[in-house]
Amino acid sequence: MLLRGDVAVVTGGASEHGIGRATAALFAEHGAHVAVLDIEGQGAQQAAESLGSEHRGYRCDVTKESEVEAVFSQVVKDLGLPSILFNNAGVTQPRRTAEITEADYDRVLDTNLRGTFLCSKAVLPYMRRLGRGSIICMSSVSAKRGGGIFGGPHYCAAKAGILGLARAMARELAPEGIRVNALAPGLIHTDITRGKMTAEQEADIVKSIPIGRIGEPIDVARACLFFASSLSEYITGEVMDVNGGMHID
Ligand SMILES: NC(=O)c1ccc[n+]([C@@H]2O[C@H](COP(=O)([O-])OP(=O)(O)OC[C@H]3O[C@@H](n4cnc5c(N)ncnc54)[C@H](O)[C@@H]3O)[C@@H](O)[C@H]2O)c1
């Protein structure tokens, strides 16, 4: 039980086979009371119900500051002050530069980068009241190696922006007892990737992964648990690769 007494907010936690949902479940298993936020409100509620009665689900579009602030205030009323925030909500698009419209750019940058910024800003007053906190931001291997398999340049830019944001927040907030770290997963089996590869493509990708398999949501959830818990209490501003050795830097 690494998170007994913690209230954890997980954004983008509705998706049944997603990283957010697997992480919410692992946090709950470790004793946290979890608030699942998602633009799919019903899915968020179902996800929370599946974890047990001490957890809550909320509809929230992380790109809208007023919605984000209102939801965080409701979470505090329902569950108490959050000590953990997992900025996981994100969308991707496998587009090439010339195909990216302004609307595509806005959607991808807003959901990933603006959402991470707005949720981090919204949780701060509550973590300050607690005098401690752990914020985990979701980047991607694509931010490091200049391209992923399913993300276009706008997605890479958003995920690289998240690394800069996380590092700057880490430096700023450490004196207040708030740590900020980031995860950079490689390819993970979720709804973002499901049905988008042929068996041959998948076999080719596996050949490029030294550990010899595509990642599962639980692989990322475990890394997130490490950052969320006191196991990492002397670590801030760090980026953890969760990629089976696909990219080593
Ligand atoms: N799957 C991978 O291979 C992989 C690799 C690296 C990073 N990531 C990142 O991991 C995170 C989770 O992805 P996943 O693979 O579990 O995908 P997913 O599609 O299963 O989950 C994403 C969730 O975010 C929610 N969401 C989308 N827009 C939102 C908004 N505006 N407000 C609130 N919620 C919103 C969706 O409804 C969904 O539940 C994303 O940030 C993604 O970029 C995924």
The ligand as an SDF file (V2000), in Angstrom:
LIG
                    3D

 44 48  0  0  0  0  0  0  0  0999 V2000
   -0.6550    4.3340  -26.3220 N   0  0  0  0  0  0  0  0  0  0  0  0
    0.5740    4.7250  -26.5920 C   0  0  0  0  0  0  0  0  0  0  0  0
    1.2910    4.0680  -27.3570 O   0  0  0  0  0  0  0  0  0  0  0  0
    1.1260    5.9790  -25.9710 C   0  0  0  0  0  0  0  0  0  0  0  0
    2.5040    6.2320  -26.0540 C   0  0  0  0  0  0  0  0  0  0  0  0
    3.0330    7.3860  -25.4760 C   0  0  0  0  0  0  0  0  0  0  0  0
    2.1940    8.2840  -24.8410 C   0  0  0  0  0  0  0  0  0  0  0  0
    0.8440    8.0230  -24.7980 N   0  0  0  0  0  0  0  0  0  0  0  0
    0.0050    8.9960  -24.1130 C   0  0  0  0  0  0  0  0  0  0  0  0
   -0.6590    8.3620  -23.0460 O   0  0  0  0  0  0  0  0  0  0  0  0
   -1.8780    9.0810  -22.7530 C   0  0  0  0  0  0  0  0  0  0  0  0
   -3.0300    8.0960  -22.6580 C   0  0  0  0  0  0  0  0  0  0  0  0
   -3.1920    7.5180  -23.9120 O   0  0  0  0  0  0  0  0  0  0  0  0
   -3.8710    6.0860  -24.1670 P   0  0  0  0  0  0  0  0  0  0  0  0
   -2.9770    5.3900  -25.1150 O   0  0  0  0  0  0  0  0  0  0  0  0
   -4.2470    5.4460  -22.8940 O   0  0  0  0  0  0  0  0  0  0  0  0
   -5.1330    6.5480  -25.0240 O   0  0  0  0  0  0  0  0  0  0  0  0
   -6.7150    6.4680  -24.7960 P   0  0  0  0  0  0  0  0  0  0  0  0
   -7.3020    7.0530  -26.0400 O   0  0  0  0  0  0  0  0  0  0  0  0
   -7.0750    5.0850  -24.4010 O   0  0  0  0  0  0  0  0  0  0  0  0
   -6.9470    7.4560  -23.5680 O   0  0  0  0  0  0  0  0  0  0  0  0
   -6.9830    8.8630  -23.6990 C   0  0  0  0  0  0  0  0  0  0  0  0
   -8.1300    9.3760  -22.8410 C   0  0  0  0  0  0  0  0  0  0  0  0
   -8.1090   10.8310  -22.8630 O   0  0  0  0  0  0  0  0  0  0  0  0
   -9.4530   11.2760  -22.9420 C   0  0  0  0  0  0  0  0  0  0  0  0
   -9.5010   12.6420  -23.4840 N   0  0  0  0  0  0  0  0  0  0  0  0
   -9.2930   13.0350  -24.7630 C   0  0  0  0  0  0  0  0  0  0  0  0
   -9.4600   14.3650  -24.8780 N   0  0  0  0  0  0  0  0  0  0  0  0
   -9.7720   14.8280  -23.6300 C   0  0  0  0  0  0  0  0  0  0  0  0
  -10.0680   16.1170  -23.0950 C   0  0  0  0  0  0  0  0  0  0  0  0
  -10.0790   17.2200  -23.8770 N   0  0  0  0  0  0  0  0  0  0  0  0
  -10.3490   16.2200  -21.7720 N   0  0  0  0  0  0  0  0  0  0  0  0
  -10.3540   15.1080  -20.9730 C   0  0  0  0  0  0  0  0  0  0  0  0
  -10.0940   13.8630  -21.4250 N   0  0  0  0  0  0  0  0  0  0  0  0
   -9.8040   13.7270  -22.7480 C   0  0  0  0  0  0  0  0  0  0  0  0
  -10.1310   10.2520  -23.8450 C   0  0  0  0  0  0  0  0  0  0  0  0
  -11.5540   10.2900  -23.7360 O   0  0  0  0  0  0  0  0  0  0  0  0
   -9.5040    8.9530  -23.3600 C   0  0  0  0  0  0  0  0  0  0  0  0
  -10.2580    8.3810  -22.2870 O   0  0  0  0  0  0  0  0  0  0  0  0
   -2.0230   10.1180  -23.8500 C   0  0  0  0  0  0  0  0  0  0  0  0
   -1.5340   11.3750  -23.3830 O   0  0  0  0  0  0  0  0  0  0  0  0
   -1.1050    9.5900  -24.9480 C   0  0  0  0  0  0  0  0  0  0  0  0
   -0.6450   10.6170  -25.7950 O   0  0  0  0  0  0  0  0  0  0  0  0
    0.2930    6.8860  -25.3260 C   0  0  0  0  0  0  0  0  0  0  0  0
  1  2  1  0
  2  3  2  0
  2  4  1  0
  4  5  1  0
  4 44  2  0
  5  6  2  0
  6  7  1  0
  7  8  2  0
  8  9  1  0
  8 44  1  0
  9 10  1  0
  9 42  1  0
 10 11  1  0
 11 12  1  0
 11 40  1  0
 12 13  1  0
 13 14  1  0
 14 15  2  0
 14 16  1  0
 14 17  1  0
 17 18  1  0
 18 19  2  0
 18 20  1  0
 18 21  1  0
 21 22  1  0
 22 23  1  0
 23 24  1  0
 23 38  1  0
 24 25  1  0
 25 26  1  0
 25 36  1  0
 26 27  1  0
 26 35  1  0
 27 28  2  0
 28 29  1  0
 29 30  1  0
 29 35  2  0
 30 31  1  0
 30 32  2  0
 32 33  1  0
 33 34  2  0
 34 35  1  0
 36 37  1  0
 36 38  1  0
 38 39  1  0
 40 41  1  0
 40 42  1  0
 42 43  1  0
M  CHG  2   8   1  16  -1
M  END
$$$$
